[in-house]
Amino acid sequence: MRIFNLPMILCLLCLVVTPTALADAVADISIASRGACATGGTAFFIANNNTTTGLSATLTQTTVVSGSPSSTTIQISLGPGQQKLLGCSPQDSAGNFQITWKVQSAQYQ
């Protein structure tokens, strides 16, 4: 008597492999400050730390003006090992950055 059949095994494999692949793509992304901008503020870059595979990411950019935050969604594609400038973020009097970026999801291309 067969307990498992091929479609069931493939379905189980999809459930196990897909979340791992998405999690790895997010883990391959870094966002870091790197120096000052000519217009003031701190320069923030996003990098794909995977040197063999490109990826596509969805980011949330949050801007705080007079204590009120507003967010937008950004789609960005990065080639293997590629870095891109996200933008410049000034700091308020308490030292908090007024523009921040957070990775929501990513997948390999």
N, C-alpha and C positions, 0 to 999 in steps of 0.2 A: 504494500500500500504506500503510495507517494503522499507525503505530507505537504510538500511545497511544489508548486509548479512554476514555470519560468516567468509568467506575468507577475506573480506575487513576489518573486525574488527581485525582479527589475524595479517594481514599485518600492520595495524596502530599500533598495540601493539608492533610488532617487531621494528618498527621505533622509538618508544618512549623508550622501555626498553633496547635495546642493547647499545646505546650510554651511557646511565646512568650506566650500569654495567661496561663498559670499563673505564669510567671516575672514578668510585669508586675504581677500581683496581689500577689505577695510583695514586689516592689520598692516598691509603694505603701504598705506598712506600716512604721511606725517605732515603736520602743519606746525610751522615754527617761525618765530620772529628772527629777522636777520638784518640788523642795522637800521639806520634812520633813513627816512624818505627826504628827498630834496625839499618837499613842501611841508615838512614837519611830520611828526608821528613816527611810528615804528613800522617797518616793512614786514609783511607776513607772506610766506611762501608755502605752497603745497608741493609735496614731492611724492612721486611713485618710487618707492624703495625697491621694487621688483625690477631687476635689470634685464629680464627676458620677455616680459609680457606687459602690454598696455592695459589700461583700465579706464573705466568710466565711473564717475562718482557724483553723488547728489549731496550738496552741502547746504547748510542753513547759515545765512549771514544775518547776524543780529546787530542792529545799530541802536545805540541808546542816546537820545537827545533830550536834555533837560529831565533826565530820570525816566523817560518813557521809552520802552523798547519797541522796535518794529523789526519783523523778520521777513526775509525773502529766501526763495529757494534758488540755488545755482546748480547747473549741470556743468561738469568739466570732464574733459578727456585728457589723459596723460599717456604719452608713449613710455616705453620701457626706460626707467631711470630718469625720466623727465621731471623738471621743476618749473613751476609757474608762479609769478607774483599774483597773490590774491588781492592785495591792496595795502593801503597805509591806515593805521589806526592811531588816532590821538589818544591821550590819556586824560582822564578828568583829574580834579585836584586831589582825589583820594588815591590816584595811581591806577585806577581801573581803566582797561581799554574800552573805548567807546564803540568799536566795531570788533566783533568776534566771529569766528567761523567754526563750524562743527560738522564732521562727516556723519551723514545720516545713513548712507548705504553706498556700496560699490560693487562692481562686478568686472571680471576680466573681459577684455575685448577679443 
